[in-house]
């Protein structure tokens, strides 16, 4: 299982401090390389449904079974 981790920040009024949250999407049918190559379109679709947010950073990682259950 591959996890796409990203930091999404809710932008307030200009000059306001941004409220950021760590989010993740899980994929069962991709490799880490496929995740890296396909992350930007996936994140663009996420932003379409969450227009108040901006993506600050992202990464792909393999999820081990004991991490998934935690």
C-alpha positions in Angstrom: 0.0 0.0 0.0 1.3 3.5 -0.9 0.4 6.7 0.9 0.5 10.1 -0.6 1.1 12.5 2.3 0.6 16.2 1.8 0.3 19.4 3.7 -2.8 21.4 2.9 -3.1 25.0 4.1 -6.3 27.0 4.5 -5.6 30.5 3.3 -7.2 33.3 5.3 -7.2 36.9 4.6 -4.0 38.4 3.3 -1.4 38.6 6.0 -3.2 36.1 8.2 -1.4 33.0 9.5 -2.2 30.0 7.5 -3.8 27.0 9.2 -2.1 23.8 7.8 -3.1 20.2 8.2 -1.4 17.0 7.2 -3.6 14.9 4.9 -3.1 11.6 3.2 -4.5 9.4 0.4 -4.0 5.7 0.3 -3.4 3.7 -2.9 -3.4 -0.1 -3.1 -2.6 -0.6 -6.8 0.4 1.7 -7.4 4.2 1.6 -6.9 6.1 4.4 -5.1 7.4 5.6 -8.5 3.9 5.6 -10.0 2.7 7.6 -6.9 5.5 10.2 -7.5 4.7 10.5 -11.1 1.0 10.7 -10.7 0.8 12.8 -7.5 0.4 16.2 -9.1 -2.8 15.4 -11.1 -4.3 13.7 -8.0 -3.5 16.7 -5.9 -4.9 19.0 -8.5 -8.2 17.1 -8.4 -8.2 17.3 -4.6 -7.7 21.1 -4.8 -10.7 21.3 -7.2 -13.0 19.9 -4.4 -11.2 21.9 -1.7 -10.6 25.3 -3.3 -9.9 27.2 -0.1 -6.7 25.1 0.4 -3.3 25.2 -1.1 -0.8 22.3 -1.2 2.5 23.2 0.5 4.4 19.9 0.2 3.8 16.2 -0.6 5.6 12.9 -0.6 4.8 9.2 -1.3 5.8 6.4 1.0 5.2 2.7 1.5 2.8 1.9 4.3 3.7 -1.1 6.4 0.8 -3.1 7.9 1.5 -2.0 11.5 1.5 1.7 10.5 -1.9 1.3 8.7 -3.5 -0.2 11.8 -2.2 2.5 14.1 
